[in-house]
Each structure stands twice: as structure tokens, then as C-alpha cells.
């Protein structure tokens, strides 16, 4: 009787244990699934957060890049004549500034661009187009030479130094110095000029002049292929015109060194000295610079550079 009771009791206990075991199995699985779900959720949140941060970084990087596109910009509109910058175009030969000039006046005109300022560096252009009365002309001004000569890779600011002339009288109708046409989100940028490698040959409160070395330009038929190159920083508040005069190499005066150039306030500008003889064989140069107000062309001062070591 006791044995039978023990057997019944054992059966009951086994049944209870089995029931308990069966009941705990789903519970264990539910906890495990919930843990995995939480881990997946945390991982997804981290991935989304990382993606948001990456997008923010990419957006910030894009905003810091210089802008090389611009909407149509009117740079001149007077005397029945207008000039509109259409934008920057590119081809296999480089980049160009495209400008549409409309002559609604009764005069035949010449629209010329003497200089293009890129990243506060004044570069020569010397382009002129004749436009008859009532006509519209689209012109392109190349940037390749300016960009390559000064090692400019990113365009931040561009300005055109333009002039409108009456063809019949050769009189200037108007001068046009455009406002900034292309600009990045900030005003600070690296000019990438190796100033520390240049020789400072003149310095005043309003000007610094550097000798940068001998350069070769033009082809073999160019009498002035080799040139002594200089960079001038106009630290004044005036736009000026610079003309070398009384240029001599090793004490011998050279003719033909009268190439003028324009320098806007607080920008760098390039000028050079030439010789029909091989400058590479010369050792020293001296010259004077006539400084004129760019608007009136009245000479303000003349400075003298007594000796520049060309080696």
C-alpha cells in the first residue's frame, strides 16, 4: 500500500516537473527573442545615427567647397549698353567666362577686357570685340592661362576689368570694374603663391614688389621669349596702373620695356621686363616704375628699383 502510494506520488512529481519544464521553454525563448530584438534595434539606431552624421559631414564638406558656378550676373548697364555674365563654361582647352554684350545705343562700340582678377590676382586678358549699333555679341574670355600661370586650382572670386570705347572717336565711353561674380561661402582662401621663395626688392606702406625669377613664354620666334618676372602687391586703397621705365640690364638701357599693367586695390599683379638679348646671360637689372591712378592715368609717383639680382 505504501509502495503504491509512493509510486503515485512519484508519478505526480514527474508530471509536475514535466509540466514545469514545458512551461519554462516558451518563456526562455521569448526572453531570448526580446534580447535579440533589442540588439537589432540598438544596432539600427546606431547605423541611422552614423548615416546622419555622415550626411552632415558630406553636406558640410560640400558647403566648404568653392563655388564655380554662377547665375546670370549683369556687370554693366548704362549708355544704352549692357553686359551680362552668363556663367563659366569648360572644354578640352580649359575654362572660360562667357559674357553677352548688347549694344542698344546708336554708336558702334568696342567692348574690351584688359584684365581678369582671379582669387585676388590680377591677370592679363587683352581681348576686344567690335559691336555694331543694335547688335548683340556673345564673347568668351579664357581662364586657362591665368589658372595655370599662378597655379590656381579652385576659383573663389572673379572680376572683370572692362572698357567700352566709341569706335568712331576712340574715346572711352565708360570703364567697368565688375563686382565679385563668383564667391565661396567664406572669404578666406589660400592664394597658393610661394612668396617665401621670392626676393623682396621693394617695400613701402602701400606696395611690395617681389622678383620671382626668369620665365620663358612664347615660341622660338618671339624676340622677348625670356622675361624677368615680378609680382606686385598693391596694398593701397586705389586702383593703379604700373609702367616700367628706364629699364637696364648690367648697366645697358633696353628699349621696349613699357608694358603697362593694372593692379586693383589689395590684389597681386604680375609684370615683367624683357630684352631682345638673352636675359639668362644677364646678372643685374634696374628700372623705374611709373605709378598712375587707374581712372585718371595721372602719375601719382615714380619709384626706382636700383638693383635686382637676376640669378
DRENLO-657872 format. One record per residue (C-alpha): x, y, z; residue number from 1. Coordinates in nm, 2 decimals. Example, Ala and Ser with C-alpha at 12.3 -4.5 7.8 and 13.67 -1.06 7.14 Angstrom:
REM residues 2
1.23|-0.45|0.78|1
1.37|-0.11|0.71|2
This chain:
REM residues 311
0.00|0.00|0.00|1
0.28|0.23|0.09|2
0.47|0.13|-0.22|3
0.17|0.21|-0.43|4
0.13|0.55|-0.27|5
0.50|0.63|-0.34|6
0.45|0.53|-0.70|7
0.15|0.75|-0.73|8
0.34|1.04|-0.56|9
0.64|0.99|-0.79|10
0.42|1.00|-1.09|11
0.26|1.32|-0.97|12
0.60|1.48|-0.91|13
0.73|1.37|-1.26|14
0.42|1.51|-1.41|15
0.46|1.84|-1.23|16
0.83|1.86|-1.33|17
0.75|1.79|-1.69|18
0.47|2.04|-1.69|19
0.71|2.30|-1.53|20
0.97|2.22|-1.79|21
0.73|2.26|-2.08|22
0.60|2.59|-1.93|23
0.96|2.73|-1.90|24
1.06|2.65|-2.25|25
0.85|2.92|-2.42|26
0.94|3.17|-2.15|27
1.31|3.12|-2.22|28
1.26|3.15|-2.59|29
1.06|3.47|-2.55|30
1.33|3.64|-2.34|31
1.60|3.54|-2.59|32
1.39|3.68|-2.89|33
1.33|4.00|-2.70|34
1.70|4.04|-2.63|35
1.79|3.98|-3.00|36
1.52|4.23|-3.10|37
1.66|4.50|-2.87|38
2.01|4.44|-3.00|39
1.89|4.47|-3.36|40
1.70|4.79|-3.26|41
2.01|4.94|-3.10|42
2.23|4.84|-3.40|43
1.98|5.00|-3.64|44
1.97|5.32|-3.43|45
2.35|5.34|-3.43|46
2.36|5.28|-3.81|47
2.10|5.55|-3.86|48
2.29|5.79|-3.64|49
2.61|5.71|-3.82|50
2.44|5.77|-4.15|51
2.30|6.11|-4.03|52
2.65|6.21|-3.91|53
2.80|6.11|-4.24|54
2.54|6.30|-4.43|55
2.61|6.61|-4.22|56
2.98|6.58|-4.28|57
2.93|6.54|-4.65|58
2.70|6.84|-4.66|59
2.95|7.04|-4.46|60
3.23|6.94|-4.70|61
3.01|7.04|-5.00|62
2.94|7.38|-4.84|63
3.31|7.44|-4.78|64
3.40|7.37|-5.15|65
3.45|7.68|-5.37|66
3.16|7.76|-5.59|67
3.25|7.76|-5.96|68
2.90|7.82|-6.10|69
2.70|8.14|-6.11|70
2.37|8.26|-6.23|71
2.34|8.53|-6.49|72
2.50|8.85|-6.35|73
2.47|9.20|-6.50|74
2.81|9.37|-6.47|75
2.73|9.68|-6.68|76
2.41|9.86|-6.78|77
2.45|10.22|-6.89|78
2.47|10.44|-7.20|79
2.24|10.20|-7.39|80
2.50|9.92|-7.34|81
2.47|9.61|-7.12|82
2.70|9.33|-7.03|83
2.57|9.01|-6.87|84
2.79|8.73|-6.74|85
2.62|8.40|-6.85|86
2.85|8.17|-6.65|87
3.16|7.96|-6.67|88
3.20|7.70|-6.95|89
3.46|7.44|-7.00|90
3.60|7.24|-7.29|91
3.92|7.04|-7.36|92
4.11|7.37|-7.37|93
4.01|7.49|-7.02|94
3.76|7.72|-6.86|95
3.60|8.04|-6.99|96
3.39|8.32|-6.87|97
3.10|8.38|-7.11|98
2.96|8.73|-7.14|99
2.67|8.86|-7.36|100
2.72|9.23|-7.46|101
2.42|9.41|-7.61|102
2.47|9.75|-7.78|103
2.13|9.92|-7.79|104
2.30|10.26|-7.85|105
2.34|10.44|-8.18|106
2.72|10.41|-8.17|107
2.94|10.13|-8.29|108
3.15|10.03|-7.99|109
3.44|9.82|-7.89|110
3.40|9.62|-7.57|111
3.73|9.51|-7.42|112
3.85|9.32|-7.12|113
4.20|9.42|-7.02|114
4.23|9.21|-6.70|115
4.06|8.93|-6.52|116
4.11|8.91|-6.14|117
4.10|8.56|-6.01|118
4.14|8.49|-5.63|119
4.28|8.84|-5.58|120
4.54|8.80|-5.85|121
4.52|9.04|-6.15|122
4.58|8.86|-6.47|123
4.62|9.00|-6.82|124
4.35|8.93|-7.08|125
4.37|9.19|-7.37|126
4.05|9.09|-7.55|127
3.84|9.33|-7.76|128
3.53|9.28|-7.97|129
3.36|9.53|-8.21|130
2.99|9.55|-8.17|131
2.77|9.74|-8.41|132
2.48|9.96|-8.30|133
2.17|9.75|-8.23|134
2.37|9.42|-8.22|135
2.43|9.16|-7.95|136
2.75|8.96|-7.93|137
2.84|8.67|-7.70|138
3.21|8.65|-7.61|139
3.43|8.41|-7.42|140
3.73|8.50|-7.21|141
3.97|8.22|-7.14|142
4.09|8.15|-6.78|143
4.34|7.87|-6.87|144
4.65|8.09|-6.88|145
4.56|8.27|-6.56|146
4.49|7.95|-6.37|147
4.80|7.76|-6.49|148
5.04|8.06|-6.46|149
4.95|8.11|-6.09|150
4.87|7.75|-6.00|151
4.51|7.83|-5.93|152
4.30|7.51|-5.89|153
3.99|7.64|-5.72|154
3.82|7.95|-5.83|155
3.68|8.16|-5.54|156
3.64|8.52|-5.67|157
3.64|8.65|-6.03|158
3.62|9.01|-6.15|159
3.64|9.16|-6.50|160
3.82|9.49|-6.58|161
3.63|9.61|-6.88|162
3.62|9.91|-7.10|163
3.37|10.04|-7.36|164
3.50|10.26|-7.64|165
3.34|10.46|-7.92|166
3.48|10.32|-8.25|167
3.44|10.65|-8.43|168
3.63|10.86|-8.19|169
3.83|10.60|-7.99|170
3.71|10.78|-7.68|171
3.63|10.58|-7.37|172
3.25|10.57|-7.31|173
3.29|10.40|-6.97|174
3.51|10.19|-6.76|175
3.36|9.89|-6.58|176
3.51|9.71|-6.28|177
3.26|9.43|-6.21|178
3.16|9.33|-5.86|179
3.26|8.99|-5.73|180
3.09|8.74|-5.96|181
3.19|8.41|-5.81|182
3.24|8.36|-5.44|183
3.26|8.07|-5.19|184
3.07|8.07|-4.86|185
3.37|8.24|-4.69|186
3.62|8.50|-4.78|187
3.93|8.32|-4.67|188
4.13|8.12|-4.92|189
4.48|8.02|-5.00|190
4.64|8.21|-5.29|191
4.90|7.93|-5.31|192
5.17|8.19|-5.40|193
5.52|8.08|-5.30|194
5.60|8.43|-5.16|195
5.87|8.29|-4.92|196
6.07|8.17|-5.22|197
6.06|8.52|-5.39|198
6.31|8.81|-5.34|199
6.15|9.12|-5.19|200
6.31|9.40|-5.40|201
6.09|9.69|-5.29|202
5.86|9.77|-4.99|203
5.66|10.07|-4.88|204
5.35|10.14|-4.68|205
5.13|10.08|-4.99|206
5.33|9.83|-5.20|207
5.55|9.52|-5.20|208
5.74|9.41|-5.51|209
5.89|9.06|-5.55|210
6.13|8.92|-5.81|211
6.01|8.57|-5.88|212
6.28|8.46|-6.14|213
6.33|8.42|-6.51|214
6.05|8.26|-6.72|215
6.01|8.16|-7.08|216
5.69|8.24|-7.27|217
5.61|8.24|-7.64|218
5.77|8.04|-7.92|219
6.12|8.05|-8.07|220
6.03|8.34|-8.29|221
5.94|8.57|-8.00|222
6.21|8.83|-7.95|223
6.10|8.86|-7.59|224
6.07|8.50|-7.51|225
6.27|8.51|-7.18|226
6.14|8.75|-6.92|227
6.23|8.87|-6.58|228
5.91|8.82|-6.38|229
5.79|9.03|-6.09|230
5.48|9.03|-5.86|231
5.35|9.34|-5.71|232
5.11|9.36|-5.42|233
4.90|9.68|-5.42|234
4.84|9.75|-5.05|235
4.67|10.08|-5.11|236
4.30|10.17|-5.14|237
4.34|10.28|-5.50|238
4.34|10.10|-5.83|239
4.66|10.18|-6.01|240
4.84|10.14|-6.35|241
5.21|10.04|-6.35|242
5.45|10.11|-6.63|243
5.82|10.01|-6.62|244
6.06|10.28|-6.75|245
6.43|10.33|-6.80|246
6.50|9.95|-6.78|247
6.86|9.84|-6.79|248
7.04|9.51|-6.77|249
7.40|9.52|-6.65|250
7.40|9.89|-6.70|251
7.27|9.89|-7.06|252
6.93|10.05|-7.11|253
6.68|9.85|-7.31|254
6.41|9.98|-7.53|255
6.06|9.83|-7.55|256
6.01|9.78|-7.17|257
5.69|9.99|-7.15|258
5.43|9.72|-7.09|259
5.17|9.86|-6.85|260
4.95|9.66|-6.62|261
4.66|9.72|-6.39|262
4.66|9.65|-6.02|263
4.34|9.66|-5.82|264
4.34|9.77|-5.46|265
4.47|9.49|-5.23|266
4.55|9.24|-5.51|267
4.86|9.09|-5.66|268
4.96|9.17|-6.01|269
5.23|9.04|-6.25|270
5.47|9.25|-6.46|271
5.79|9.16|-6.64|272
6.10|9.30|-6.80|273
6.21|9.19|-7.15|274
6.52|9.21|-7.36|275
6.60|9.12|-7.72|276
6.92|8.97|-7.59|277
6.93|8.66|-7.37|278
6.83|8.77|-7.02|279
6.97|8.44|-6.89|280
7.31|8.58|-6.96|281
7.24|8.90|-6.76|282
7.32|8.93|-6.39|283
7.15|9.25|-6.27|284
6.86|9.48|-6.36|285
6.74|9.82|-6.26|286
6.43|10.02|-6.35|287
6.18|10.28|-6.25|288
5.80|10.23|-6.22|289
5.55|10.50|-6.31|290
5.25|10.47|-6.08|291
4.93|10.62|-6.21|292
4.57|10.64|-6.09|293
4.39|10.38|-6.30|294
4.09|10.61|-6.35|295
4.27|10.93|-6.44|296
4.60|10.79|-6.56|297
4.76|11.08|-6.38|298
5.10|10.99|-6.24|299
5.10|10.98|-5.86|300
5.46|10.88|-5.81|301
5.76|10.72|-5.96|302
5.97|10.46|-5.77|303
6.32|10.34|-5.85|304
6.44|9.98|-5.82|305
6.82|10.03|-5.82|306
6.94|9.67|-5.84|307
6.78|9.33|-5.88|308
7.00|9.02|-5.88|309
6.86|8.81|-6.17|310
7.04|8.49|-6.07|311
